[in-house]
Amino acid sequence: MKKLLSVVVLLVAAFILVGCNTVSDEILVDAAHDYYAAGAVTGWGDAVGNEDFKMEAIARSDERVASIVDELEGAVYLYLVEVTILSSGAGWTFTYTIDGVETVFDGNQAIKMIRTDADGEIPNWWGPSPESGEFFSLTPETYYIPPYVETPSPQGDWNSNPGAFAAATFYMIFADFGTGEARGLGLIAK
């Protein structure tokens, strides 16, 4: 009888632990706004209204973000879109000193996002920018976001373009944590 009771207790504990570790299936949508990927590969502002670059609201349980699900904890809005970053051909470059190393990006590797009102055509802001507030990289190994500072530096500033470290097809992820202070962007290789 003691063995049976022990097994039952262990099973109940296992179910409780599994239940505590599940990730929500709730779609984290911002009904008031739409979000778009924007960069040289999207035609910058031409992305607005283009369904190919419109981000879709997803849940933290979406398998496409499984590799960064822990970084998305606490997100109140979560969006994703597939983008293909090219490595050359834009005709311009931008350079940052990242961890002491001068890193040159082709203009095609610049990728930001735009927020509009729902079904709107005019950007509320481009992110990151002074108007959007601070952004941080959800995937620092694939995507660099300059520091949110007004004074330009070798690392960039709040008006500098973020950049993909490599050419590839990515899932671009946007997470808003509802604090009004910082939002996350990332690129997960498809």
Salt bridges, closest charged atoms under 4 A:
ASP30 OD2 - HIS33 ND1 2.76
ASP34 OD2 - LYS54 NZ 3.68
GLU56 OE2 - ARG64 NH1 3.28
ASP62 OD2 - ARG64 NH2 2.75
GLU82 OE1 - LYS190 NZ 2.94
ASP176 OD2 - ARG183 NE 2.95
